[in-house]
Amino acid sequence: MKKIFSIILLFSLLPTSNLYSEIILLECNSQGIDVGRAFKIDTTNKIVDDKFPFQKSPNDKIVRTVSYTQKDNLSLNATFIEFDLNTLKGKMIKAEGINLKTSEVFLKMNRDESFDLIPRLKIVQDFSLNCKKNSQKYDQSKVNQVFNCIDKINNSIVKISVLKEIDKDNLIISVLFPDEDEIIYHGLNLANQIMMFDYHPTDKIVMYQTVYKDLNLGKYKYVLISMSIDAKTIKFLDENPSSITGYPKKDINNLKIDLKKESELSKFYRDLYLELGKRNIEYEKYELICD
């Protein structure tokens, strides 16, 4: 096992402005750890990853966006992203405590001025980002893609296949390890990346799997990271099973997909991995190059 001293970012975010009328893809890392995906910035429609609108910023070189999650009936949590398109530097701030009872809060949110709320919020995490432009053509369609990922040490292949597109954000993916049954997963469809989550109660671990394009190598990478979890987390996951993940491939046509549940589970898994940035947690990493 290793100890992690930084964070794996699992968010879909970023923005820009009128001086750059194009779609920009950025590959980013935080404290040397690769985010493992490209962020899509659509400057014409002023939206990020086709879902996060731009926020107001000081000038055309600074781009901002924000995403919200419901904390309870009266408050929100938020993730703020800011980028300088000239320096390709940025920051991500995860904050809590947006009070929905306050009229000024609604006014700021409606005016795309949510960044003005940061000083009054509880900051949970604050990270600097370093990015570089990805010159490759943006292509979010991944149906029928197959990644054969080579394990040279064990002289074997891990096969990842995109079987079905549920909608533009959600996929059904199969993973086949040597000498095991081919298992299907709920997958997130991101720019130049697919992402999956799972857990193993017997081993007391959760697993994060992703396939993404490594710009330096010019090839795809498969990364599997497992981290230890406690009894409370196991209990939650036991009581809230995925409607997709873990089923044999032969059962794909019989699935009753609950996308609301899958979205909630994906958020839960992402929040678990963000804990890696708060404290030292034991984890193991498995990384392969794919054809």
DORO-187884 format. One record per residue (C-alpha): residue number from 1; residue in one letter; x, y, z. Coordinates in Angstrom, 3 decimals. Layout:
BEGIN
R   num   residuo          x          y          z
R   NUM         a          X          Y          Z
...
This chain:
BEGIN
R   num   residuo          x          y          z
R     1         m      0.000      0.000      0.000
R     2         k      1.043      3.589     -0.595
R     3         k      0.177      6.828      1.135
R     4         i     -1.313      9.648     -0.873
R     5         f     -0.319     13.234     -0.115
R     6         s     -2.374     15.004     -2.785
R     7         i     -5.746     14.702     -4.510
R     8         i     -7.324     12.978     -7.458
R     9         l     -9.762     15.367     -9.072
R    10         l    -12.942     13.811    -10.371
R    11         f    -14.868     16.845    -11.536
R    12         s    -16.201     18.005    -14.874
R    13         l    -15.661     21.803    -15.072
R    14         l    -14.054     24.983    -16.675
R    15         p    -14.885     28.237    -18.818
R    16         t    -13.673     31.089    -21.174
R    17         s    -14.754     34.186    -23.208
R    18         n    -15.421     36.000    -26.466
R    19         l    -11.805     36.589    -27.472
R    20         y    -11.452     32.836    -28.059
R    21         s    -14.319     31.743    -30.317
R    22         e    -13.553     28.028    -30.307
R    23         i    -13.789     24.839    -28.346
R    24         i    -10.752     24.474    -26.108
R    25         l     -9.652     21.239    -24.446
R    26         l     -7.406     21.498    -21.397
R    27         e     -5.431     18.703    -19.723
R    28         c     -4.799     19.621    -16.065
R    29         n     -3.027     18.420    -12.958
R    30         s     -3.054     19.415     -9.317
R    31         q      0.117     19.126     -7.251
R    32         g      1.571     16.889     -9.930
R    33         i     -1.356     14.449    -10.064
R    34         d     -2.986     14.234    -13.482
R    35         v     -6.717     14.906    -13.566
R    36         g     -6.801     12.275    -16.292
R    37         r     -9.183     13.994    -18.693
R    38         a     -9.694     16.950    -20.969
R    39         f    -12.066     19.770    -19.992
R    40         k    -14.209     21.057    -22.845
R    41         i    -14.605     24.849    -22.945
R    42         d    -17.181     26.007    -25.502
R    43         t    -16.546     29.745    -25.895
R    44         t    -19.327     30.241    -28.451
R    45         n    -22.112     28.868    -26.256
R    46         k    -20.333     29.891    -23.037
R    47         i    -20.618     26.503    -21.414
R    48         v    -18.242     23.883    -20.000
R    49         d    -18.573     20.160    -20.706
R    50         d    -21.954     20.968    -22.259
R    51         k    -23.531     21.578    -18.837
R    52         f    -21.782     24.258    -16.721
R    53         p    -22.497     27.889    -17.770
R    54         f    -19.803     30.546    -17.535
R    55         q    -19.760     32.880    -14.540
R    56         k    -18.873     36.561    -14.745
R    57         s    -15.128     37.220    -14.526
R    58         p    -12.849     40.291    -14.228
R    59         n    -11.717     40.194    -17.874
R    60         d    -11.693     38.145    -21.065
R    61         k     -8.581     36.239    -20.034
R    62         i    -10.102     34.855    -16.840
R    63         v    -12.779     32.186    -17.126
R    64         r    -14.955     30.866    -14.320
R    65         t    -17.619     28.271    -13.680
R    66         v    -19.376     26.694    -10.704
R    67         s    -21.363     23.547     -9.944
R    68         y    -23.736     23.001     -7.019
R    69         t    -24.851     20.044     -4.921
R    70         q    -27.739     20.056     -2.458
R    71         k    -26.560     19.834      1.152
R    72         d    -30.037     20.045      2.685
R    73         n    -33.301     21.903      2.048
R    74         l    -31.786     25.253      3.034
R    75         s    -28.216     25.157      1.745
R    76         l    -25.899     24.152     -1.095
R    77         n    -22.303     23.062     -1.484
R    78         a    -20.347     24.340     -4.471
R    79         t    -17.221     23.713     -6.527
R    80         f    -15.678     26.828     -8.095
R    81         i    -13.202     26.697    -11.004
R    82         e    -11.191     29.626    -12.349
R    83         f     -8.691     29.656    -15.241
R    84         d     -6.365     32.118    -16.884
R    85         l     -6.341     31.198    -20.576
R    86         n     -3.036     33.026    -21.133
R    87         t     -0.995     31.326    -18.406
R    88         l     -3.108     28.134    -18.291
R    89         k     -3.009     28.355    -14.499
R    90         g     -6.113     27.909    -12.415
R    91         k     -7.662     26.980     -9.116
R    92         m    -10.468     24.842     -7.768
R    93         i    -12.307     25.690     -4.562
R    94         k    -14.747     23.332     -2.870
R    95         a    -16.962     25.181     -0.406
R    96         e    -19.951     24.634      1.873
R    97         g    -22.683     26.815      3.309
R    98         i    -24.548     28.642      0.526
R    99         n    -27.615     29.773      2.468
R   100         l    -30.716     29.599      0.283
R   101         k    -32.739     31.675      2.761
R   102         t    -30.731     34.790      1.877
R   103         s    -32.108     36.940     -0.950
R   104         e    -28.641     38.268     -1.805
R   105         v    -27.490     34.704     -2.502
R   106         f    -30.263     34.166     -5.057
R   107         l    -29.441     37.504     -6.668
R   108         k    -25.757     36.614     -7.021
R   109         m    -26.565     33.176     -8.436
R   110         n    -29.077     34.540    -10.936
R   111         r    -26.566     37.149    -12.113
R   112         d    -23.790     34.530    -12.559
R   113         e    -21.870     36.254     -9.765
R   114         s    -21.529     33.228     -7.471
R   115         f    -17.776     33.781     -7.045
R   116         d    -18.642     36.833     -4.918
R   117         l    -20.041     34.390     -2.330
R   118         i    -16.711     32.644     -1.671
R   119         p    -15.464     34.907      1.180
R   120         r    -18.498     34.071      3.325
R   121         l    -18.374     30.286      2.725
R   122         k    -16.603     27.479      4.552
R   123         i    -13.687     26.432      2.319
R   124         v    -13.235     22.673      2.389
R   125         q    -10.507     22.396     -0.263
R   126         d     -8.485     24.875     -2.306
R   127         f     -6.186     23.617     -5.094
R   128         s     -4.020     25.200     -7.747
R   129         l     -4.221     23.726    -11.265
R   130         n     -1.666     23.606    -14.070
R   131         c     -2.968     22.905    -17.572
R   132         k     -1.927     22.559    -21.184
R   133         k     -4.003     22.706    -24.337
R   134         n     -5.043     19.489    -26.025
R   135         s     -4.929     20.016    -29.786
R   136         q     -6.855     16.827    -30.508
R   137         k    -10.346     17.058    -31.951
R   138         y    -13.093     16.849    -29.366
R   139         d    -15.111     13.662    -29.731
R   140         q    -17.480     12.706    -26.934
R   141         s    -19.008      9.716    -28.729
R   142         k    -17.362      6.547    -27.448
R   143         v    -19.906      3.836    -28.252
R   144         n    -18.272      0.642    -29.577
R   145         q    -14.815      1.771    -28.511
R   146         v    -12.633     -1.083    -27.223
R   147         f     -9.449     -0.597    -25.200
R   148         n     -7.038     -3.521    -24.947
R   149         c     -4.785     -2.627    -22.037
R   150         i     -1.576     -4.613    -21.758
R   151         d     -0.260     -5.970    -18.473
R   152         k      3.348     -6.780    -19.404
R   153         i      4.235     -8.105    -15.958
R   154         n      1.528    -10.779    -16.000
R   155         n      1.554    -11.158    -19.792
R   156         s     -2.178    -10.514    -20.025
R   157         i     -4.748     -8.031    -21.340
R   158         v     -7.517     -6.105    -19.580
R   159         k    -10.293     -5.365    -22.081
R   160         i    -12.566     -2.351    -21.583
R   161         s    -15.518     -1.959    -23.975
R   162         v    -18.104      0.811    -24.322
R   163         l    -21.297     -1.160    -24.933
R   164         k    -24.109      1.367    -24.839
R   165         e    -24.838      5.076    -24.484
R   166         i    -27.657      5.679    -22.007
R   167         d    -27.496      9.413    -22.723
R   168         k    -24.698     11.853    -23.559
R   169         d    -23.327     11.714    -19.997
R   170         n    -23.845      8.065    -19.054
R   171         l    -22.542      4.835    -20.533
R   172         i    -22.659      1.103    -19.979
R   173         i    -19.109     -0.249    -19.997
R   174         s    -17.757     -3.764    -19.668
R   175         v    -14.430     -4.752    -18.113
R   176         l    -12.859     -8.147    -18.700
R   177         f     -9.916     -9.218    -16.543
R   178         p     -8.021    -12.440    -17.356
R   179         d     -9.717    -15.580    -15.996
R   180         e    -12.754    -13.599    -14.766
R   181         d    -16.317    -13.030    -15.988
R   182         e    -16.928     -9.921    -18.076
R   183         i    -18.649     -7.416    -15.761
R   184         i    -20.619     -4.302    -16.742
R   185         y    -20.378     -0.893    -15.070
R   186         h    -22.164      2.418    -15.066
R   187         g    -19.689      4.780    -16.735
R   188         l    -19.403      8.559    -16.887
R   189         n    -18.826      9.946    -20.371
R   190         l    -16.344     12.829    -20.163
R   191         a    -14.185     14.605    -22.723
R   192         n    -11.492     12.114    -23.822
R   193         q    -12.200      9.966    -20.765
R   194         i    -14.526      7.325    -19.367
R   195         m    -14.834      6.745    -15.624
R   196         m    -16.260      3.935    -13.461
R   197         f    -16.680      3.204     -9.748
R   198         d    -17.137      0.023     -7.731
R   199         y    -16.599     -1.404     -4.262
R   200         h    -15.664     -4.718     -2.625
R   201         p    -17.120     -5.130      0.886
R   202         t    -15.053     -8.236      1.695
R   203         d    -11.787     -6.421      1.005
R   204         k    -13.161     -3.142      2.443
R   205         i    -12.120     -1.079     -0.591
R   206         v    -13.695      1.138     -3.246
R   207         m    -12.328      1.207     -6.777
R   208         y    -11.974      4.057     -9.254
R   209         q    -11.325      3.047    -12.860
R   210         t    -10.680      5.381    -15.766
R   211         v     -9.449      5.296    -19.348
R   212         y     -8.044      8.552    -20.699
R   213         k     -5.769      9.892    -23.430
R   214         d     -2.212     10.586    -22.251
R   215         l     -0.990     13.502    -24.386
R   216         n      2.681     12.838    -23.703
R   217         l      2.474      9.209    -24.820
R   218         g     -0.143      9.750    -27.496
R   219         k     -1.908      6.634    -26.172
R   220         y     -4.736      5.733    -23.857
R   221         k     -4.077      4.753    -20.252
R   222         y     -6.144      2.550    -17.969
R   223         v     -5.838      3.434    -14.283
R   224         l     -7.385      1.531    -11.381
R   225         i     -7.066      3.015     -7.906
R   226         s     -8.409      1.271     -4.794
R   227         m     -8.696      2.842     -1.359
R   228         s     -9.691      1.579      2.068
R   229         i    -13.199      2.307      3.405
R   230         d    -14.839      1.973      6.810
R   231         a    -17.881      0.016      7.982
R   232         k    -20.184      3.045      7.652
R   233         t    -19.294      3.442      3.954
R   234         i    -19.748     -0.276      3.316
R   235         k    -23.176     -0.143      4.973
R   236         f    -24.247      2.780      2.766
R   237         l    -23.079      1.048     -0.424
R   238         d    -24.709     -2.235      0.612
R   239         e    -28.007     -0.415      1.115
R   240         n    -27.717      1.561     -2.147
R   241         p    -26.549     -0.873     -4.834
R   242         s    -25.999      0.215     -8.421
R   243         s    -28.682     -0.741    -10.929
R   244         i    -25.905     -1.435    -13.478
R   245         t    -22.489     -2.067    -11.960
R   246         g    -21.521     -5.629    -11.117
R   247         y    -23.926     -7.463    -13.410
R   248         p    -22.643    -10.023    -15.939
R   249         k    -22.545     -8.807    -19.538
R   250         k    -25.140    -11.406    -20.562
R   251         d    -27.735     -9.595    -18.408
R   252         i    -27.342     -6.203    -20.124
R   253         n    -30.707     -6.369    -21.912
R   254         n    -32.574     -7.131    -18.688
R   255         l    -31.321     -4.149    -16.688
R   256         k    -33.772     -1.712    -15.134
R   257         i    -31.594      1.403    -15.092
R   258         d    -32.145      3.998    -12.365
R   259         l    -30.169      7.035    -13.565
R   260         k    -31.069      9.115    -10.516
R   261         k    -29.533      6.492     -8.250
R   262         e    -26.469      6.157    -10.509
R   263         s    -25.887      9.920    -10.393
R   264         e    -26.163      9.924     -6.597
R   265         l    -23.734      7.009     -6.332
R   266         s    -21.231      8.697     -8.663
R   267         k    -21.302     11.808     -6.485
R   268         f    -20.829      9.688     -3.360
R   269         y    -17.793      7.964     -4.887
R   270         r    -16.299     11.273     -6.013
R   271         d    -16.677     12.703     -2.519
R   272         l    -14.903      9.632     -1.143
R   273         y    -11.918     10.247     -3.385
R   274         l    -11.808     13.894     -2.418
R   275         e    -11.059     12.659      1.097
R   276         l     -7.645     11.694     -0.282
R   277         g     -6.801     15.382     -0.369
R   278         k     -7.710     15.953      3.277
R   279         r     -5.697     13.222      4.964
R   280         n     -3.345     10.325      4.339
R   281         i     -5.323      7.323      3.137
R   282         e     -3.902      4.000      2.044
R   283         y     -4.377      3.231     -1.631
R   284         e     -3.064      1.034     -4.428
R   285         k     -2.648      2.026     -8.064
R   286         y     -2.682     -0.207    -11.156
R   287         e     -1.803      1.472    -14.473
R   288         l     -1.663      0.035    -18.011
R   289         i     -1.101      1.338    -21.549
R   290         c     -3.916      0.521    -24.011
R   291         d     -3.998     -0.131    -27.746
